[in-house]
Amino acid sequence: MDQRLAPALSELHRLLTHCAHQLQLDLRFALLGGLAVSTWGVIRATQDIDFIADCDPSPIRDVPLRSKLNSCLEGQGSSLEWRVGAGDDPIPLLLRVKLSAKFHGVTADVLWAHKKWQREALQRPIDVDIDGEQIPVLHPEDLILMKLDAGGPQDLLDVQRLLADPPPQLHIDQLKKSAARQRFAQLLNRCLANAKHKK
C-alpha cells in the first residue's frame, strides 16, 4: 500500500466513526474498490480510497443530513463535495472527502448504498487489520457483486483475479446464488470461465 494511504485510511475511519457518534447515526461503512481487492489477496496498485456507506435516514433522501455531515467533517479539518446523480445514474449520491494537508490532500469517495443488496452487504463486512487499524472491508462475495454491478473493464478483471485465487471467506456456491438474484449470473459465469482459463 502507498505509504500515504495507510494513515489516510485510518483518518477516514476515525472521521466516519466520529460523525456517526456526533450525529447519533447508525452509520455503517466498509472499504471497497482497489484497496478492498488488495485486502483479499490480489496485488493491485491503486491511489484511491473508496467506501460504501449507509444510514437511516439516508442522505440520498435527507438533504438536511448532508449539511450536518458537512459541518461534522469540515469541523475535523476536511473539505468535501457532494455529487448527486441524475435519475438514471447508477450512483445517485457520492461524497468526496479531501483530507487536510497533514494527510497530503488524499481524497476518498464514499458511495451511498441505494439498493437492498448493497445495504445487506453492509451488515456483514469483515474487520481487517490494516497497519494496526481495524478497518471494515466488504466481504469478498459482496465486493464481487459490487464489481459485477459496476461492470467496467477493471472491475471485471478484479473479479476474475479474485476468482482465480479466492480468499477462504469466498464461497463460490453462495456467490452464484447471490449473483443470480441480482441478475449477474451470466456475467459471473463469464468471469469464472476466464479465471479458470488464466490459471
C-alpha positions as CSV (number, residue, x, y, z in Angstrom):
1,M,0.0,0.0,0.0
2,D,1.2,3.5,-0.8
3,Q,2.7,5.0,2.4
4,R,0.3,8.0,2.2
5,L,-2.8,5.7,2.1
6,A,-2.4,3.9,5.4
7,P,-2.6,6.9,7.7
8,A,-5.3,8.4,5.4
9,L,-7.4,5.3,5.6
10,S,-7.1,5.3,9.4
11,E,-8.1,9.0,9.5
12,L,-11.2,8.3,7.3
13,H,-12.2,5.5,9.6
14,R,-11.9,7.9,12.5
15,L,-13.9,10.7,10.7
16,L,-16.8,8.4,9.8
17,T,-16.9,6.9,13.3
18,H,-16.8,10.4,14.8
19,C,-19.7,11.7,12.6
20,A,-21.8,8.6,13.5
21,H,-21.3,9.4,17.2
22,Q,-21.8,13.1,16.9
23,L,-24.9,12.9,14.8
24,Q,-26.2,9.8,16.6
25,L,-26.4,7.9,13.3
26,D,-26.4,4.2,12.8
27,L,-23.7,4.7,10.1
28,R,-22.4,1.5,8.5
29,F,-19.5,1.7,6.1
30,A,-16.9,-0.6,4.5
31,L,-13.9,-0.4,2.2
32,L,-14.4,-1.3,-1.4
33,G,-12.6,-0.6,-4.6
34,G,-8.9,-1.4,-5.3
35,L,-7.8,-1.4,-1.7
36,A,-10.5,-3.9,-0.8
37,V,-9.4,-6.1,-3.7
38,S,-5.8,-5.9,-2.4
39,T,-7.0,-6.8,1.1
40,W,-8.4,-10.1,-0.3
41,G,-5.0,-11.0,-1.8
42,V,-5.0,-9.6,-5.3
43,I,-2.0,-7.4,-5.9
44,R,-3.5,-4.2,-7.2
45,A,-1.8,-0.8,-7.5
46,T,-4.2,2.0,-6.6
47,Q,-4.1,5.6,-5.3
48,D,-7.9,5.6,-4.5
49,I,-9.7,5.1,-1.2
50,D,-13.4,4.1,-1.7
51,F,-16.0,3.3,0.9
52,I,-19.7,2.3,0.7
53,A,-21.9,3.6,3.4
54,D,-25.5,3.6,4.6
55,C,-27.6,5.0,7.4
56,D,-31.2,5.6,8.3
57,P,-32.1,8.3,7.3
58,S,-30.0,8.2,4.2
59,P,-28.5,11.5,2.8
60,I,-29.8,10.3,-0.6
61,R,-33.2,11.4,0.5
62,D,-32.4,13.6,3.5
63,V,-30.8,16.8,2.2
64,P,-30.5,18.4,5.7
65,L,-28.5,15.4,6.8
66,R,-25.9,16.3,4.1
67,S,-25.5,19.7,5.7
68,K,-25.0,18.1,9.2
69,L,-22.4,15.7,7.7
70,N,-20.7,18.7,6.1
71,S,-20.4,20.6,9.4
72,C,-19.1,17.5,11.2
73,L,-16.5,16.6,8.6
74,E,-15.4,20.2,8.0
75,G,-15.1,20.7,11.7
76,Q,-12.5,17.9,11.7
77,G,-10.4,19.7,9.0
78,S,-11.6,18.0,5.9
79,S,-13.2,19.6,2.8
80,L,-15.9,17.8,0.9
81,E,-18.1,17.8,-2.2
82,W,-21.5,16.0,-2.7
83,R,-22.0,14.6,-6.2
84,V,-25.7,14.0,-6.9
85,G,-26.5,11.7,-9.9
86,A,-29.4,12.2,-12.3
87,G,-32.5,10.0,-12.0
88,D,-31.0,7.2,-14.0
89,D,-27.4,7.5,-12.6
90,P,-26.1,4.2,-11.2
91,I,-24.5,6.2,-8.4
92,P,-27.3,8.5,-7.0
93,L,-25.1,10.1,-4.3
94,L,-21.3,10.2,-3.7
95,L,-19.4,12.1,-1.1
96,R,-15.9,13.1,-2.0
97,V,-13.8,13.8,1.1
98,K,-10.4,15.6,0.9
99,L,-8.3,15.2,4.0
100,S,-6.2,18.0,5.5
101,A,-2.7,18.8,4.3
102,K,-1.4,16.7,7.2
103,F,-2.6,13.7,5.1
104,H,-1.1,15.1,1.8
105,G,-4.5,16.0,0.5
106,V,-5.6,12.4,0.0
107,T,-9.2,12.2,-1.2
108,A,-11.7,9.4,-0.7
109,D,-15.1,8.6,-2.3
110,V,-17.9,7.5,-0.1
111,L,-20.7,5.9,-2.2
112,W,-24.1,5.8,-0.5
113,A,-25.9,2.4,-0.7
114,H,-29.2,2.7,-2.6
115,K,-30.1,-1.0,-3.3
116,K,-31.3,-3.5,-0.9
117,W,-28.5,-6.0,-1.5
118,Q,-25.9,-3.2,-1.0
119,R,-27.5,-2.4,2.4
120,E,-27.4,-6.1,3.3
121,A,-23.7,-6.2,2.3
122,L,-23.1,-3.5,4.9
123,Q,-24.5,-5.9,7.6
124,R,-21.5,-8.3,7.1
125,P,-18.3,-6.5,6.4
126,I,-15.1,-8.1,7.9
127,D,-12.8,-6.2,10.1
128,V,-9.3,-6.4,8.7
129,D,-6.1,-5.2,10.4
130,I,-4.6,-2.7,8.0
131,D,-1.4,-1.2,9.5
132,G,-2.7,-1.7,13.0
133,E,-6.2,-0.3,12.4
134,Q,-9.3,-2.5,12.3
135,I,-11.0,-1.4,9.0
136,P,-14.3,-2.9,7.9
137,V,-13.9,-4.3,4.4
138,L,-16.7,-5.6,2.2
139,H,-17.0,-9.4,2.3
140,P,-15.3,-10.7,-0.9
141,E,-18.6,-12.1,-2.2
142,D,-20.2,-8.6,-1.8
143,L,-17.2,-6.9,-3.3
144,I,-17.5,-9.2,-6.3
145,L,-21.2,-8.3,-6.6
146,M,-20.3,-4.6,-6.5
147,K,-17.7,-5.1,-9.2
148,L,-20.2,-7.0,-11.4
149,D,-22.7,-4.3,-10.9
150,A,-20.2,-1.6,-12.0
151,G,-19.2,-3.8,-15.0
152,G,-16.2,-1.8,-16.1
153,P,-13.1,-3.5,-17.6
154,Q,-11.0,-3.1,-14.4
155,D,-13.9,-4.2,-12.3
156,L,-14.3,-7.4,-14.3
157,L,-10.6,-8.0,-14.3
158,D,-10.6,-7.6,-10.5
159,V,-13.4,-10.2,-10.3
160,Q,-11.5,-12.7,-12.5
161,R,-8.4,-12.3,-10.3
162,L,-10.4,-12.8,-7.1
163,L,-12.0,-15.9,-8.6
164,A,-8.7,-17.3,-9.8
165,D,-7.2,-17.2,-6.3
166,P,-10.2,-16.9,-4.0
167,P,-9.7,-16.0,-0.3
168,P,-11.0,-18.6,2.2
169,Q,-14.0,-16.3,3.0
170,L,-15.3,-16.6,-0.6
171,H,-17.8,-19.4,-1.2
172,I,-18.5,-19.8,-4.9
173,D,-21.9,-21.6,-4.5
174,Q,-23.2,-18.8,-2.3
175,L,-21.8,-16.2,-4.7
176,K,-23.6,-17.9,-7.6
177,K,-26.9,-17.8,-5.7
178,S,-26.4,-14.1,-4.9
179,A,-25.4,-13.2,-8.4
180,A,-28.4,-15.0,-9.8
181,R,-30.7,-13.0,-7.5
182,Q,-29.2,-9.7,-8.8
183,R,-29.2,-10.9,-12.5
184,F,-25.5,-11.0,-12.6
185,A,-25.3,-14.8,-13.2
186,Q,-24.2,-14.6,-16.9
187,L,-21.5,-12.1,-16.2
188,L,-20.3,-14.1,-13.2
189,N,-20.1,-17.3,-15.3
190,R,-18.1,-15.5,-17.9
191,C,-15.6,-14.2,-15.2
192,L,-15.4,-17.7,-13.8
193,A,-14.6,-19.2,-17.2
194,N,-11.9,-16.5,-17.8
195,A,-10.5,-17.1,-14.3
196,K,-10.1,-20.9,-14.9
197,H,-8.5,-20.2,-18.4
198,K,-5.9,-17.9,-16.8
199,K,-4.9,-20.3,-14.0
